Amino acid sequence: MEPFIVFSPALMAMLISGIAEPLPRYENGKARWIAFLLAWLFSAPILILYAVKIYGIELMSAVIVYGLMAFFPAWVLSSAYARRPGIRKQFSTLLKPRGHAGWYLVIFLIYPGFQLLDMGITKLTGGKVQSSLAELGVQGAAILLLLEFLKGFLFTGGINEESGWRGFALPRLQARYPVIVAGMIVWFFWAFWHLPYDLGRGIPIGEVLKNRLFWNLVSSILMTWLYNRSNGSTLAPALFHPAMNTFGNNLPGTTISRGLLVALAVFAILFDRMWQKLPSDHPAVYRDPALHSEESSEGRVPVPIYR
């Protein structure tokens, strides 16, 4: 049941996109299954290794349980080759990202870039940098961070969430509202969606409110900025989200890195004039297929509707 909840944003995006634009279907269905197999072969070893190394689960149990759970990220990634045009367009930028490659570098200059800069400044000014990763050594810390990031991308915050939040909801909202308004609407539902998880873990209410009402808002602004700057590529927020979780939770940070995040969010609002709407032909704005023809019908075959 948990995977269905975790993947509910992506699954709902898939369902609605498929219903909104089901025809004409792409002719070749083999590409979807080849993509699914390759995505599963990529996802399963990562999730299994994570379960063994981090959770301490016995190997055979991890292979069975997490091998099956890998079907979920594999299905989402392979949706870039779905036969239904609505689903294919919705998920295509996970495997065929848009925009300049430099914007994907910016993601990692923020996380963990700001924290590494923070650690460097702290050391130069005579402060002490304490991290739970220190006892793991360089190799152990690198393995942990890599596994956390990859697992986050595949299963907790990456493609499972951002395919729905920024990838699906944001462009549709930006078709009607200014960028900052659209980003804040997504932030509200994104934060609210996490409340059962927060309360179930027994996190103090004060911490929940600070995280969801302030830091999630800052993060939502940054992910909105990256999504738009990458020309509506879902891969951008799907990379930023697990980078934020992985490095934000495991690397130390002070008011320096936190201040840089807030400053960057303010810069993004002002520099991109987020109080304005994007042009209707911007690639990060949803275009109603009933009003626009974005793709040619080459490679598709009409599927009759039976009544």
Secondary structure, 3 states (H helix, E strand, C coil): CHHHHHCHHHHHHHHHHHHHCCCCEECCCHHHHHHHHHHHHHHHHHHHHHHHHCCCCCHHHHHHHHHHHCHHHHHHHHHHHCCCHHHHHHHHHHHCCCCCCHHHHHHHHHCCHHHHHHHHHHHHCCCCCCCCCHHHHHHHHHHHHHHHHHHHHHHCCCHHHHCCHHHHHHHHHHCCCCHHHHHHHHHHHHHHHHHHHHHHCCCCHHHHHHHHHHHHHHHHHHHHHHHHHCCCCCHHHHHHHHHHHHHHHHCCCCHHHHHHHHHHHHHHHHHCCCCCCCCCCCCCCCCCCCCCCCCCCCCEECCCCCC
